[in-house]
Amino acid sequence: MFENKKWLWISSIIAAVLLVLFFMPRDNQPPPQSRVILEHSHRTYIAYSCFEESNATNFLEESTLQEARDLNYPAESACTEKVFQGNRDSFFVSLMKELGIMGKETKDW
């Protein structure tokens, strides 16, 4: 009898800790494989959602955020900077956004 109560208490404590961690806010950064457009003439990168308002030339290449950072290309505009700015969400909120239940701030990552 005592053994069952002991396991019940241990399970309850583990469940409570996991529940707290599930809702605790954490810093989220865009993944390095996020797609961007490299604008080689101006040596900048552009987020896909900001392309229409950008001042792009024809010297473009589809790439990743990691490659843009490796080339030391800055963001082309404030729009692109905002898109790839990190956020502070809990694991639960991040999961709801990935499942499409909650709306994402940006569709680029």
N, C-alpha and C positions, 0 to 999 in steps of 0.2 A: 504494500500500500504506500509506504513512504517512498519507495523507488518511483512509482508512477507520479506522485506529486512533485518529486524532484525534477523529473523530465518535463513535466508540465510547466514548472517555473522557468526552467532553462529555455524551453521553447518560447514562452511568453516574452522573456527578456530579449531573445534573439529577434523575435518578430517586432518588438517595439523599437529596437535599434535600427533594424532594416526600414521600418516605416519612417523613422526620423530622417534617415539618410536619403530616403526616396523623395522627401519634400524639402531637403536642405538646399538652398541656392548654391550654385557653383558657376564659375566663369566658363563660358563657352567661346571658342574661337573658330573661325571658318576652317574647314579642312584644307590641307595643302593641295589636294586634287580638285578644288573648286575650279570650274571653267571660267576663263577670262579671255579677253581679246587683247593681244599685244599690238600696240601701235608703234611700230619701229621708227617711223619718221620723227615722232615727238618723244620717243623713248618713254612711253607710259603704258599703263594697262587700263582696260575698260571693263566694267561689269556688263554682262549681257543686258541687264535691265536698264542700263544707263546709255546704251549705244546710240539710241535715236537722238539724244540731246548732246552727244559728244561732237567734237570737231575732228573727226577721223579722216585720214588720208586713205590711199589705196594700199599702203604698205602694212597690211594687217596679217595676223596669224592667230589661230586658235591655240590656246595653251592652257596651262594651269597656273594657279596663284603661286605655287612654289617656284615655278620657272620665272615668273615675273619678279619675285623677290630675289631669286638667284642673280638675275640680270640687274638688280637694283633699280628697277623701273618704279617710279612713283605712281600713285593713282592719278588718273587723268582729270578727275573732277571731284568735287565734294560729294556728289551722288555716289561715285564709286567708293570713296572713303567710308561713307555711311553704310553702304551695303556690306562691306567686309569688316565693319567694326564688330567686335565681340559683344556678347550680351551676358546677362547674369540670370539664368533660369535654373529651376530645380530639374532633377532628372525626370520627374513626373510631367512637368510642363514641356520639356524637350520631347518626350515620348508622345505627348498629345499633338504636338506640332508635326512630328514626323508621320503620325498616323492620319493627319488631316482633320483631326477633330477641332483643333484650335488653328487659327490663322498664323502663318509665319510673317515676320516683319519683312523678310526678303525671300524671293524665290531662287536666289543665286547660290545659296548654301543651306 
